[in-house]
């Protein structure tokens, strides 16, 4: 799992990996499409919307926290694939 940020500037959408996210004590950070999100990389088994994925987040002071999330839309990934012949 990689943390990514999606944003739009001047009508151009971009996405980039981020090393870490700031989460203040007692605060909240929402991971969602179009903003900060968790991206699965190196997937060897096809996944579809609605599948569940287990992963672990590592916090600087709180340690590891096991999470489960549902797979969302994957259309953005397909835009970057090579055309099929």
Steps between C-alpha positions, in 0.01 A plus 500: 500500500626847411354829618414729210361850456270595212438862421388725219673824410408722206278225358777240509465195727811347652587228747821446694626268770555657842749372758285579803188690608466738793236384747471723807429335838125455532457612139359326196618448143265353242639283221274526194507520120598844375714574805732298717447128442663162544608345170567131467806427288649176372165318507534148363134398531227698320281702734160655443300776660364384835776248578656538846871557555686472832810712560689662787562871553812591695479813716806678635381495863196269502673204332322266262124496443337222296237626252253354255374701203278438202641527150358802315500602136808408297429704186798731560736203489367387163567841344875437539506148360646431158235447231405137444574366152 
